[in-house]
Amino acid sequence: MKNDIKISITDDYLKSLAGATPAETKGFFYERLLVRMKAAETKEEWLFQSSPALIVGALSIMLVLNMALFFRYPEKDKSDIQVTLKDFAAAYDQTLYSNY
């Protein structure tokens, strides 16, 4: 009895699929898909890849700023300065006092 019910249900499903047709797409579907895929690829590019002039300009500005700071604040000669351990301890209040 159960076997007959399973066969009849299976037959009903198969009969309902008999009139089914394959899904169809709208006209020019693949062309529109390719256009969207190409647009998505171009949006993922960096700003710097699309305009090398921007890179050259930014590097030029950084170079000018670096040179301006270099010549404005020259490095001081540190060979004349001699700091002893006692001077360091006194500056940071690290001296040891004995109460004995």
N, C-alpha and C positions, 0 to 999 in steps of 0.2 A: 504494500500500500504506500509506504513512504517513498519507495523507489519510483512508483508511478507519479507521485506528486512532484518529485524533483525533476523528472523528465518533462512533465507538462509545464512546469515553471520555466525550465530551460528553453523549451520550444516557444513559449510566449515571448521570452526575451529575444530569441533569434528572429522571430517573426516581426517584432517591433523594430529591429535593426534593418530589416529588409528594405524599407523605403528610405533609409538614410543616404544622404549624398555627401561627398567630401566637402569640407569647408572651402570656401573661395575667398580670395582677397579682393579688395577694391583695385581698380586700375592703377598701374604704375606703383604698386606697393614696394617692390624691390628697389626702384629708383629713389623713392622717397626715403627708404631705409638707408641706402648708401649715403644720401646727402646728409641725413642726421648723424650717421656715424662719422663722416668726415668733419662735420661741424663740431662734434664732441672731441675729436682728436685735436683740432686746432685750439680749442678753449683751454686745454691742459698745458699749453706751452707757457714758459716763463716770459715775463715782460722783457727780460734782457736778451732772450734769444731772438726776439722779433726786431729789436732796435739796437744795433751795435753802437750807434752814435750816442746813445744814452750811457753806455758803459764807458766810452772814451771821455765823455763829459764829466761823469762822476769821478773817474780816476784822476782827471786833470784837476778838479776842484780839491780832491783829497791831497794831491801832491802840492798844490799851492798852499793849502792850510798847513801842511806838515812843514814846508820850508819856512813859512812865516813864523810858526812856533819855534822852529829850530834856531832861527836867527834872532828872534826876540828874547828868548831865554837861553843864552849860551850856558854851557856847563861850567860850573865854577871849579877852580883848581883846588882839589882837596888834599894835596900833598902837604900843604903848610899846616893843616889842622892836625894836631896830635891830641888824642884823648887818652887819658890814663884811666886805669880802673878806679882810682879814687875819685876822679872827676865824675865818672859815670855813676858811682855809688852815691855821691853827694847830690847829683842832679835828680836822681830818682828816690832819694831818701832811703837808701839801702845800707846805710852804715850800721855796724854792730856796736852797741854800747854794752859795756860790762858794768854790772852793779857791784862787783866784788873788788 
